[in-house]
Amino acid sequence: MMTLGADLAPRESMGEFLGIWRLIGDAGSTAAPIIVGTVADLVGLSAAAFVMAGAGLAAAAVLGIFVPETLQSQPPNTEAVVG
């Protein structure tokens, strides 16, 4: 994810952008066990696994739809290497 952040960061404030990017990612890593535990308490551990899987699929769909591709396509190299 840091590569994606570096590709999307504005060149004039890359450090600030990546700092905020990491803050959001680390906050998610901190909150995830609390969220999973709360969901497991409410609906049970097996159901919580399905709820979290659904949340992960929804997040993947959002990334797939709204985040632009950052890989620059290059034409294939057709020159022969003679050595």
C-alpha positions in Angstrom: 0.0 0.0 0.0 2.9 2.4 0.6 3.8 2.1 -3.1 0.3 3.1 -4.1 0.5 6.0 -1.7 3.9 7.1 -3.1 2.4 6.9 -6.6 -0.6 9.0 -5.7 1.2 11.6 -3.5 1.5 15.1 -4.7 5.2 15.8 -5.5 5.3 19.0 -3.5 4.1 17.5 -0.2 5.0 13.8 -0.5 6.3 13.5 3.1 3.2 15.0 4.6 0.9 12.9 2.4 2.7 9.7 3.2 2.7 10.6 6.9 -1.1 11.0 6.9 -1.4 7.8 4.7 0.5 5.8 7.4 -1.5 7.4 10.2 -4.7 6.2 8.6 -3.3 2.7 8.0 -1.9 2.4 11.5 -5.2 3.6 13.0 -7.0 0.9 11.0 -4.6 -1.8 12.3 -5.2 -0.6 15.8 -9.0 -0.5 15.5 -9.4 -3.8 13.7 -9.1 -6.1 16.7 -11.6 -3.9 18.7 -14.1 -4.0 15.8 -13.7 -7.7 15.2 -14.1 -8.4 18.9 -17.2 -6.2 19.2 -18.8 -7.9 16.1 -17.9 -11.3 17.5 -19.6 -10.4 20.8 -22.7 -9.3 19.0 -23.2 -12.1 16.5 -20.7 -14.8 17.4 -17.3 -15.7 16.2 -18.3 -17.6 13.1 -20.7 -14.9 11.9 -18.1 -12.3 12.7 -15.7 -14.0 10.2 -18.3 -13.7 7.5 -19.0 -10.0 8.4 -15.3 -9.2 8.2 -15.0 -11.1 4.9 -17.8 -9.0 3.5 -16.2 -5.8 4.8 -12.9 -6.9 3.1 -14.7 -7.6 -0.2 -16.5 -4.3 0.0 -13.2 -2.5 0.6 -11.6 -4.3 -2.3 -14.5 -3.3 -4.6 -14.1 0.4 -3.5 -10.4 0.3 -4.3 -11.0 -1.4 -7.6 -13.6 1.2 -8.7 -12.3 4.4 -7.3 -8.5 4.1 -7.1 -6.7 4.8 -10.4 -4.2 2.4 -11.9 -0.7 3.8 -11.3 1.3 1.3 -13.3 2.6 3.0 -16.4 2.3 0.7 -19.4 5.4 0.6 -21.7 5.6 -0.7 -25.2 7.4 -4.0 -25.5 11.1 -3.9 -26.3 11.5 -5.4 -29.8 15.2 -4.7 -30.2 17.4 -7.8 -30.4 20.4 -7.9 -28.1 23.5 -9.1 -29.9 26.3 -10.2 -27.6 
